[in-house]
Amino acid sequence: MPKINIKSLLKTKEEETFFETKGIFEEDRIKYKEKDCFVKIDFQKEEIKMERKKEDSFLVLNFSLTKETDGIYQIHDLANFSLNIKTKELLIQNQKIHVRYLLYLQEVFLGEFDFQIEFEVLS
């Protein structure tokens, strides 16, 4: 399992969050830690599954250009929320992933998000 350098950027209408860290690259999978959150991204040609796990919550987002997808936001011991995801842009190329999507909690629009990640295999 090669180690990688990771640069990620999440943009919303209100803010931009940039993060740099190290992670692990497996075939079609990236794993890394952001502050208090473990992140796993599985990717194939036209689909991405992102999992974000914190001590008190768990988020799963599925992205596909060919269909609307579902996700889950689970707050441990309190509630599970169903999410609806409309992927507007999805690019998996070389060592870059870019996804732009609209996120809904049931019928309520939560916002438009633009997520980009670049990784470099360490020698």
N, C-alpha and C positions, 0 to 999 in steps of 0.2 A: 504494500500500500504506500504509494509515493506521498510525501508531504508536499504541501502547496502553500504559496502565499495567496491571500485572498484580499480583494478590494471590492466592497459592495457599496451601493448607493441606492437609497430609497427616497423617491421624490413624491410629495403630495402638493396640493395647492398651497398649503400653509408652510411647509418646511422641507428641508433636505437633510438626510442623515447619512453620513459617510462613515464607513467602518473598515479598518484594516486588521487582519489577523492571519494566523496560520491554520491550516486544516489538513484533511486527509482526502485524497482522491482515490476512489475505487472505480471500476468500470461503470460508467453512467451514473455516478453518485459522488457528491461532495458532502463532507461533514466538517463542521467547525463550531466554535463557541464564540458567541457575542456576549460580552459582559456576563449577565446572569441567564443566558438563553442558549440552549443547544439547538443547532440548525442542521437539518438533513435535506438535501435537494437531490431527487432522482430525476433524471432527464433522458428522454429519447428524442427521436427526430421531431415530433410534433406535439409532445406533451411533457409537462413538468409537474412533479408533486413536491411541494415544500412543506416540511414539518418544523414547527418551532415549539420547543418544550422548555417551559420554565418550571420553577418549583411549584407554583400554584395554578398554572394554566397550560393548555395544549392547543395549538392551532395547526390545522391542516388545510392547505390551499392546493387545488388541482387546476392546472391551466391547459387549455386546448383551443386552438383556433377554429376547430371544426364543430364545436358544440359548447353550450353553456355547461358549466360544471358546478359541483357542490363542494362545500368545505365544511369544516367543523371548528367551532371555538368552544373549548371545554374549560370551565373554571372548576377546578377540583372540588368535589364534595358540594358544589352549589348548583351548577346548571350546565346544560349543553345547548349551544345555539347552532342552528343550521345557517350556513352561508351560501349565497349564490354568486358565482363568479362569471363575468363576461370578459373574456380575453380579447383585447383589441390588437395587440401586437405580441408576437412571440418569435424570438430568434435564438437559436442555439448554433453557434459557429465557433470553430477552433476552441479557444479557452474563454469564451464569453457567453453569457446568457443575458437576455434582455426580455422582460415581459412588462407590458402595460395592460392594466386591467381595471374594470369597474367592480366594486364590491358591494354586495347587498346583504343585509341581515333581514331575512324574510322579504318583505316588500320595501324596506327602508334603505335608501341609498346612503352608503357610508363614505363613498368618495372614489376618486380615481387615483391609482397608484402606478408608479413607474419604478420598477426594480431592475437594477443592473448589477451583475457580478462578473468579475474577471479573476482568473486564477492562473498561476504560473507554477509549474512543477519545479521543485527544488532539486538541484543535482547532488 
